[in-house]
Amino acid sequence: MTTLVTDTGFGADNWTEPFITLEAANDASALDVPSDTDPAQIPLCEGLRMIRVDFPSSADGRGFTIAKQLRLRGFTGRLRAKGHVLADQYAMARRAGFDEVEISDELAARQPEDQWLFRANWQQHNYQARLGGSGAPEARRG
């Protein structure tokens, strides 16, 4: 079984349509994408509403690039990271363009909901926003 993580915490998966592999992507509403996929080769068909990107390892960051490139190409549907994404990576996943993360129940037990919720305010956990904030000392200002 799996657990779905969103900005509101853990929840059940409400997606009921099948995920189709890229090889059979014609007119699919949901795609399963491996981490080694070239984002430019993912067909963004009119009826496509969900893309799930595999994370085979928490050290494999290629899924973040895929998400960012899909958003830059104009994909507005649901974008889901699946697999070995850690709570510490949740803010990065959201900033890359993912809407949600699908993790195993075992990972959810090791990294409980409070660890994910701590990072749910991902817009504010951004070093660039802190650097550009109005609270900078006068000595640092131009």
N, C-alpha and C positions, 0 to 999 in steps of 0.2 A: 504494500500500500504506500501511498504518498501523501504528503501534506503540502498544501498550497500556501505560500507566504505572500502577503500584500502589505501595504502600509498600515492596515488595521490589524495585522497579526495573522495567526494561523486560521485556516479555513478549509472547507471541503472544496473539491474541484467541481465546478458547475458546468464544465465543458463536456458535452455528450457526443459530439461528432468525432469520427475517426480521424487520426493523424495519418497522412499519406507521405510516403517517401518522395524525395525529389524526382526519382525516376518515373513516378506515376503522377506527377503534379498537375496534369491537365484538369482544369476546372475544380481543383480541390478547395475546400473551405479551410482546411488546416494542414499545415506541413510540419514534418519532423526533419530538422536540419542537423547534420553532423557538424562537429566543431571545425573540420578541415574544409568546409565548403567555401568557395569564393562567393562573397555576398553579391557580386555583380551577376552571378549565374542563377540566382534564386528568382524564379518567375513570379512577378507580382500581378497575378491574374485578378480580374474584376471581383470575383466571388471569394477571394482569399480573406479570411477574417482572423486567422490565428497562425502564428509561426512559433514553433517550439525549438529552441536551440540547445543542443546537448553540451554539457560540461562534463567530460569524462574524468577530469581531475580538477581539484581546486587551484592547482598551479597552471592550468591551461586557460589563458586569457583570451583566446581567439574568439570566443563567443561574444565578448564585449565589443570587439571590432565588428563582428557580423551585425549585432544589434544597432550600433551607431550608423553603419553603412545603410542598413535597411531603412532607418528613420530618415537619413539624408536623401534616400531615393524616393521618399514620400509614403512609405508604408504607415498607415494610421490604425491598423487593426491591433489586436492583442499580441504582445510579444512576450514569450515566456522562456525563462532560463530553466533548464532541467538537469538535475544531477548534482554534482559535487560543487555547489556554491555554498560558501560559508557565510555566517551571519556578518562577519567583518567585511564581506564583499557586497553586502546588500545595497549600500549607498552607491557604490560604483555601478552595480547592475542597473539601478534606477536612473542614474545620470547617463548611462550608455543608451537607454531607451527601453529597457525591459519594464513591463507592467507588473510582473509577478515572477515568483520563483517556485519551482516544484522540486521538493526535496523528499528523500526517503523518510519513513517514520523513524528509522534508526538515527538519522542525523537530527531530526526534530527532537528526539529524546536527549541527545548529547548537547544540542544547542537549543534550549527551550525558547519559547515565544518571547520572553522578556529580552533576550539577547537580540532578537530580530527587531523588536519594537524600539529598542534603544537607537537603532539606526534608521527607523522609519521616517524621521524628519530629515530626510536625505538632502533637501535643498539647503539646509543650514549647516550640514557637516561637510563643508566645502572650503578647503584652505584658500582658494582664490577669492571667495566672497569675504572671508575674514581679512585677507590682505588688503582688499579694496574698501573695507569698512570705514565709517566716519570716525571711529575711535582711535585712529592712528595718531601717534604723537606728532607734534609740530616738526620735530627734527627730521621725520621721514617724509614730510610733504614737500612737493616740488618747489 
